[in-house]
């Protein structure tokens, strides 16, 4: 084409050169005629080349065709919720990361809290037994997965509650306000992102780094970015910010509501944990975690502040089997306060028992019975409904610090109606002892109930409807309750 443009330019120059001498007119005319003939020949060649390129390929004679036998089509299809092998385009994290499967029966979860928990030997959780979705960083032995989900909640409360974005029974106003009418809300603050990185190490132990965030930073209705977890684990040594070793995420109920039963233990805090495997199914964990003395005062207006002098010490024993698991934990705390004139301290502690039991099998999943109970003195910070209410201990009129007795319990049953449908029935209670040194409006006890129907037509999509009811009783025995209807639509990134 460049040659043609050059020749066309010559033609134009020749045609626009009236200053040439008359004696050379015939000579120039002959050159122009030759150039035009050359251009026509080149145009014909180009046209022939284009026709050759667009000409359909001739079929191969039948005698030369070799047909390979086609494999027979599969006679069965895998249900959308069935556990499948890792696709070939993904890294097999079970081998690459030197991880092992949990012996616990597989289960589904809306919150995916069990996915994020640290585990002995960095084993896979029952909610993600194949560790799907990991890819390898080129040139390294490191594998990485970006996960999380987008979740929309539509919420209607028949009465007032101080937490419109989640159902915290301790936030029900007592007595009921005059404008105690229905309230509708839509929010997506539970939308969550996480990053899971794993690799083998020279210590013959696997390493894991986990980061997770959501949008519950700030007050009600705010979409502030919040770090939920950030920790590392080398072999069986954990350090960072995440679920307390006192928490059993495998026994937490599967609810659409973000908060869950108030009697559960579910704090996340900084700490260091050390796992010890005693046998194939039994293990022990010891931990030192971030302390925080949540203290009230008998005298109104007292300038009392909690003090910390030692970490919370935690000891947990656990057994895991294909029928479920059982976990027994204990925590020892030193609580303290100062009013800048005197300082006092007192010991506190408690124990917990949590479990999940397999109750028959449907398709790839089994019905599950879960429960948890905990009791102690000075452990209000660890109970879901009472954490943050300054009910670990109270400063009495004698100036001494008195640890308050707290108790919580819950039970939940998960039933699989079919491969894509499941329901959960949950009931929980939380209680702090009545004390004449607490304010009349302080928390005394609460109960929480939930029932839901959840549909997961494909692993990445979850749709559900949930009915919740809760009641709060204060120290002076006044109470109020609230009923909520919640619908949720969730898209998971990796399932």
C-alpha positions in Angstrom: 0.0 0.0 0.0 3.0 2.3 0.6 4.1 1.8 -3.0 0.6 2.7 -4.3 0.6 5.9 -2.2 4.0 6.9 -3.6 2.9 6.2 -7.2 -0.3 8.2 -6.6 1.8 11.1 -5.3 3.8 11.0 -8.5 0.6 11.1 -10.5 -0.6 14.1 -8.6 2.7 15.9 -9.1 2.7 15.1 -12.7 -0.8 16.2 -13.2 -0.2 19.5 -11.3 2.9 20.6 -13.1 1.8 22.9 -15.8 5.2 24.6 -15.8 6.9 21.7 -17.7 8.1 22.7 -21.1 5.9 21.9 -24.2 8.7 19.9 -25.7 8.5 17.4 -22.9 4.7 17.0 -22.9 4.7 13.8 -25.0 7.5 12.3 -22.9 5.7 13.1 -19.7 2.4 11.8 -21.1 4.1 8.5 -21.9 5.5 8.3 -18.3 2.0 9.0 -16.9 0.5 6.3 -19.0 3.1 3.8 -17.8 2.5 4.7 -14.2 -1.2 4.3 -14.5 -0.8 0.9 -16.0 1.5 -0.1 -13.1 -1.0 1.2 -10.6 -3.8 -0.9 -12.2 -1.6 -4.0 -12.1 -0.8 -3.5 -8.4 -4.5 -2.9 -7.6 -5.3 -6.2 -9.3 -2.7 -8.1 -7.3 -4.0 -6.6 -4.0 -7.6 -7.6 -4.9 -6.4 -11.1 -5.8 -4.6 -11.4 -2.4 -7.7 -10.3 -0.5 -9.8 -12.8 -2.3 -7.4 -15.6 -1.5 -7.4 -14.7 2.3 -11.2 -14.6 2.5 -11.7 -17.8 0.5 -13.1 -20.6 2.7 -10.8 -23.5 3.5 -11.4 -26.6 1.4 -12.7 -29.5 3.4 -10.5 -32.5 4.0 -11.5 -35.5 2.0 -13.5 -37.9 4.1 -10.9 -40.6 3.8 -8.3 -38.5 5.6 -10.5 -37.7 8.6 -9.7 -39.6 11.8 -12.5 -39.4 14.4 -11.6 -40.0 18.1 -14.2 -41.7 20.2 -16.2 -39.4 22.4 -16.5 -40.2 26.1 -19.9 -41.2 27.2 -21.9 -38.4 28.9 -22.2 -38.6 32.6 -25.3 -40.3 33.8 -25.7 -38.2 37.0 -25.2 -34.5 37.9 -23.7 -33.1 41.0 -26.0 -31.0 43.2 -25.2 -27.4 43.5 -24.5 -27.7 47.2 -22.5 -30.9 47.0 -18.8 -30.8 47.9 -16.8 -31.1 44.7 -13.1 -31.5 43.9 -10.9 -28.4 43.4 -11.2 -27.3 39.7 -8.0 -27.8 37.6 -7.5 -24.1 37.1 -7.2 -23.5 40.9 -4.4 -24.5 43.2 -5.0 -27.5 45.4 -4.6 -25.7 48.7 -4.8 -28.9 50.6 -1.5 -30.0 49.1 0.1 -26.7 48.4 -0.5 -25.3 51.8 0.2 -28.5 53.7 -3.2 -28.2 55.3 -5.5 -31.0 56.5 -9.2 -31.5 56.5 -11.2 -31.0 59.7 -12.8 -34.3 60.9 -16.0 -32.3 61.7 -19.1 -32.8 59.5 -19.4 -30.2 56.7 -21.9 -27.4 57.2 -23.2 -24.2 55.6 -23.0 -20.8 57.2 -24.3 -17.3 56.3 -21.7 -15.4 58.4 -18.7 -17.6 57.4 -17.2 -17.0 60.9 -15.9 -20.5 61.0 -13.9 -19.9 57.8 -11.9 -17.1 59.5 -11.0 -18.8 62.8 -7.5 -20.0 63.5 -7.2 -23.8 63.8 -4.7 -26.3 64.9 -2.2 -27.2 62.1 -4.1 -24.5 60.0 -6.6 -27.2 59.1 -9.6 -26.5 56.8 -12.8 -25.5 58.5 -16.0 -27.6 58.2 -17.6 -24.8 56.2 -14.9 -24.9 53.6 -13.4 -28.4 53.7 -11.6 -28.1 50.3 -10.1 -24.6 50.7 -11.4 -23.6 47.4 -10.4 -20.5 45.4 -6.7 -20.2 46.1 -4.3 -19.2 43.3 -0.5 -19.3 43.4 1.7 -16.2 43.2 4.1 -16.9 40.3 7.6 -17.9 41.2 6.7 -18.6 44.8 5.2 -21.3 47.0 2.7 -18.8 48.4 -1.0 -19.2 47.6 -3.6 -16.5 48.1 -7.4 -16.1 48.1 -9.6 -13.0 48.1 -12.9 -13.8 49.7 -15.9 -12.3 51.4 -19.4 -11.5 50.4 -21.9 -8.7 49.6 -25.0 -8.8 51.8 -28.2 -6.7 51.8 -30.5 -6.9 54.9 -34.1 -5.6 54.8 -35.3 -5.2 58.4 -38.6 -4.3 60.0 -38.9 -3.8 63.8 -42.4 -3.8 65.4 -40.9 -1.7 68.3 -37.9 0.4 69.1 -34.3 -0.9 69.4 -31.1 1.0 69.8 -29.3 -1.1 67.1 -31.4 -1.0 63.9 -28.6 -2.8 61.9 -28.3 -5.8 64.1 -30.5 -7.4 66.8 -28.8 -6.7 70.2 -31.4 -7.4 72.9 -29.4 -5.4 75.4 -30.2 -2.3 73.3 -34.0 -2.6 73.6 -35.1 0.6 75.4 -36.8 0.2 78.8 -39.5 1.4 79.3 -40.9 1.5 75.8 -40.7 5.0 74.4 -43.9 6.9 73.5 -43.0 6.6 69.8 -42.6 2.8 70.1 -43.8 2.2 66.5 -42.6 0.1 63.6 -39.4 0.9 61.8 -38.1 -0.2 58.4 -34.4 -0.3 57.5 -32.2 -1.5 54.6 -28.5 -1.8 55.1 -25.4 -3.6 53.7 -22.9 -3.0 56.5 -22.2 -6.7 57.0 -20.6 -6.8 53.5 -17.2 -8.3 54.2 -13.8 -8.7 52.5 -11.0 -11.0 53.5 -7.6 -12.1 52.4 -6.2 -15.5 53.2 -2.5 -16.3 52.4 -0.8 -19.6 53.1 2.5 -21.2 52.3 4.8 -24.0 53.5 8.0 -23.0 55.4 11.5 -24.2 56.1 10.3 -25.2 59.6 8.2 -28.0 58.1 5.1 -26.2 59.2 2.6 -24.2 57.2 2.1 -20.4 57.7 -1.1 -18.5 57.4 -1.9 -14.8 57.3 -5.5 -13.7 57.5 -7.1 -10.2 57.2 -10.8 -9.4 57.3 -12.9 -6.3 57.4 -16.5 -5.1 57.3 -18.4 -1.8 57.4 -19.6 -1.7 61.0 -17.3 1.2 61.9 -19.0 4.2 63.3 -22.5 4.6 64.7 -25.8 3.3 63.5 -26.3 3.7 59.8 -22.6 4.6 59.2 -20.5 2.6 56.7 -17.1 3.1 58.3 -14.5 0.6 57.3 -13.6 -1.7 60.2 -10.9 -4.2 60.7 -12.4 -7.4 62.0 -9.3 -9.6 62.1 -5.6 -9.5 61.2 -3.4 -12.3 62.4 -0.6 -14.6 61.5 -0.1 -18.3 62.4 3.1 -20.3 61.9 2.4 -23.9 62.6 0.5 -23.9 65.8 1.6 -20.4 67.1 -0.9 -17.6 66.5 -0.4 -13.9 67.1 -2.6 -10.9 66.1 -6.1 -9.7 66.4 -9.0 -12.1 65.9 -11.4 -14.5 67.6 -10.6 -15.1 71.2 -9.3 -18.6 72.1 -12.3 -18.7 74.4 -14.7 -18.5 71.4 -15.9 -21.6 69.6 -17.0 -20.5 66.1 -18.0 -24.0 65.2 -20.8 -23.9 67.7 -22.2 -20.4 66.8 -25.7 -20.6 65.3 -26.3 -19.9 61.6 -28.4 -16.7 61.6 -29.1 -14.0 59.1 -28.9 -11.5 62.0 -25.4 -10.2 62.5 -25.4 -10.3 66.4 -26.6 -13.8 67.2 -27.8 -14.9 70.7 -26.8 -12.7 73.6 -25.6 -15.6 75.7 -22.8 -16.6 73.3 -19.1 -15.9 73.7 -17.9 -14.1 70.6 -15.2 -11.4 71.3 -12.4 -10.6 68.9 -9.3 -9.2 70.5 -5.5 -9.2 70.3 -3.6 -12.2 71.7 -1.1 -15.0 71.3 -2.3 -18.6 71.2 -0.4 -21.9 71.2 -2.0 -25.1 70.1 -0.9 -28.5 71.2 -2.1 -31.7 69.5 -2.5 -34.5 72.0 -3.8 -37.1 69.6 -5.5 -37.2 66.2 -8.7 -35.9 67.7 -7.7 -34.1 70.9 -5.9 -30.8 71.4 -5.2 -28.1 74.0 -4.8 -24.4 73.5 -3.3 -21.9 75.9 -3.5 -18.1 75.3 -2.7 -14.7 76.7 -5.1 -12.0 75.4 -5.8 -8.3 75.7 -7.3 -7.4 79.1 -10.0 -4.8 79.7 -11.6 -4.1 83.0 -15.2 -2.9 82.4 -16.2 -1.4 85.8 -19.2 0.4 87.3 -19.3 2.5 90.5 -21.9 2.6 93.3 -21.6 6.4 93.7 -23.2 8.3 90.8 -20.6 10.6 89.2 -17.6 8.7 90.5 -14.5 9.2 88.4 -13.8 5.5 88.1 -11.7 4.0 85.3 -10.8 0.3 84.7 -7.1 -0.6 84.9 -5.2 -3.6 83.5 -2.1 -5.1 85.0 -2.0 -8.6 83.4 -3.3 -10.3 80.3 -6.4 -12.5 80.4 -5.2 -16.2 80.5 -7.2 -18.8 78.7 -7.0 -22.6 78.6 -9.1 -24.6 76.2 -9.4 -28.4 75.6 -11.1 -29.7 72.5 -12.0 -33.0 70.9 -13.1 -33.3 67.2 -14.8 -36.3 65.5 -17.0 -37.0 62.5 -20.0 -36.8 64.9 -19.1 -33.3 66.0 -17.0 -31.7 68.7 -16.8 -30.7 72.3 -14.9 -27.8 73.7 -14.2 -26.9 77.4 -12.6 -23.6 78.2 -11.6 -21.5 81.1 -10.5 -17.8 81.6 -8.6 -16.2 84.5 -8.7 -12.4 84.8 -7.3 -9.6 87.0 -9.8 -6.7 87.2 -8.8 -3.3 88.5 -9.9 0.3 88.9 -8.7 3.7 89.9 -10.4 7.0 90.8 -7.0 8.8 90.9 -7.2 8.7 94.7 -7.1 4.9 95.3 -6.8 1.8 93.3 -8.1 -1.7 93.9 -8.1 -5.0 92.0 -9.9 -8.4 92.2 -9.5 -11.7 90.4 -12.3 -12.9 88.1 -12.7 -16.0 86.0 -15.2 -18.3 84.3 -15.7 -21.6 82.4 -17.5 -22.5 79.2 -18.8 -25.6 77.5 -19.7 -25.6 73.8 -20.5 -28.3 71.3 -22.0 -29.4 68.0 -23.5 -32.8 67.3 -24.3 -34.5 64.0 -28.0 -35.5 63.9 -28.4 -37.6 60.7 -27.4 -37.0 57.1 -29.2 -35.4 54.2 -27.2 -35.3 50.9 -23.8 -33.7 51.7 -24.9 -32.1 54.9 -26.2 -33.3 58.3 -28.6 -31.8 60.7 -26.7 -30.2 63.6 -27.5 -29.6 67.3 -25.3 -26.8 68.8 -25.2 -25.4 72.3 -23.0 -23.3 74.5 -23.0 -22.3 78.1 -20.7 -20.2 80.2 -20.6 -19.0 83.8 -18.2 -16.9 85.9 -17.4 -13.8 88.0 -16.1 -10.8 86.1 -16.7 -12.2 82.6 -19.4 -9.9 81.4 -17.0 -8.6 78.7 -16.9 -12.0 77.1 -20.7 -12.5 76.9 -22.2 -11.1 73.7 -25.1 -9.1 75.3 -23.1 -7.7 78.2 -19.8 -6.8 76.6 -19.2 -3.1 76.7 -21.8 -2.4 79.5 -19.2 -2.0 82.4 -20.6 -5.1 84.2 -17.4 -7.0 84.9 -17.3 -5.6 88.4 -18.7 -2.8 90.6 -17.1 -0.5 93.1 -19.0 -0.8 96.3 -19.6 1.9 99.0 -16.6 0.4 100.9 -14.3 1.3 97.9 -13.6 -2.3 97.2 -14.0 -3.8 93.7 -16.6 -6.7 93.6 -16.7 -9.0 90.6 -20.2 -9.6 89.3 -21.6 -13.0 88.5 -22.5 -13.5 84.8 -24.1 -16.4 83.0 -25.1 -17.1 79.4 -26.4 -20.0 77.4 -27.9 -20.9 74.0 -29.0 -23.8 71.9 -29.6 -24.1 68.1 -30.8 -26.7 65.7 -30.0 -26.7 62.0 -32.3 -28.8 59.7 -31.6 -29.4 56.0 -34.9 -29.7 54.1 -33.2 -30.5 50.9 -29.9 -29.9 49.1 -30.6 -26.2 48.8 -32.9 -25.4 51.8 -32.2 -25.3 55.5 -33.7 -23.8 58.7 -32.3 -22.8 62.1 -34.1 -22.5 65.4 -32.1 -20.6 68.0 -32.8 -19.6 71.7 -30.4 -17.8 74.0 -30.3 -16.1 77.4 -27.8 -13.9 79.2 -27.8 -12.7 82.8 -25.9 -10.5 85.3 -26.7 -10.8 89.0 -28.9 -8.3 90.6 -26.9 -6.0 92.9 -27.9 -3.0 95.0 -24.7 -1.3 93.9 -25.7 -1.2 90.2 -28.0 1.5 88.7 -31.7 0.5 88.4 -31.4 0.8 84.6 -28.5 -1.5 84.3 -28.8 -4.9 82.5 -30.1 -7.8 84.5 -31.1 -10.5 81.9 -32.2 -10.9 78.3 -33.5 -13.6 76.0 -33.2 -14.0 72.2 -35.1 -16.2 69.8 -34.7 -16.7 66.1 -36.2 -18.9 63.4 -35.2 -18.8 59.7 -35.5 -20.4 56.3 -32.5 -20.1 54.0 -32.2 -21.0 50.3 -28.9 -21.5 48.6 -29.7 -22.5 45.0 -25.9 -22.2 44.2 -23.1 -22.0 46.7 -22.4 -18.3 45.9 -26.0 -17.1 46.4 -27.9 -17.2 49.7 -31.5 -15.8 50.2 -33.2 -16.0 53.6 -36.1 -14.9 55.8 -35.8 -14.7 59.6 -38.1 -13.9 62.5 -36.5 -12.6 65.7 -37.8 -11.8 69.1 -36.0 -10.5 72.2 -36.7 -9.1 75.7 -34.5 -7.0 78.0 -35.0 -7.0 81.8 -33.3 -4.3 83.9 -32.1 -4.4 87.5 -35.4 -2.9 88.8 -37.3 -5.6 86.9 -38.8 -3.3 84.3 -38.7 -4.8 80.8 -39.5 -4.3 77.1 -39.3 -6.5 74.0 -39.1 -6.2 70.3 -39.9 -8.4 67.3 -38.0 -8.2 64.0 -38.5 -9.6 60.5 -35.4 -9.7 58.4 -34.8 -10.7 54.8 -31.3 -11.1 53.4 -29.7 -11.5 50.0 -26.0 -12.5 50.0 -23.5 -13.0 47.2 -20.3 -14.9 48.3 -17.1 -14.3 46.3 -15.6 -17.8 46.9 -17.8 -20.8 47.7 
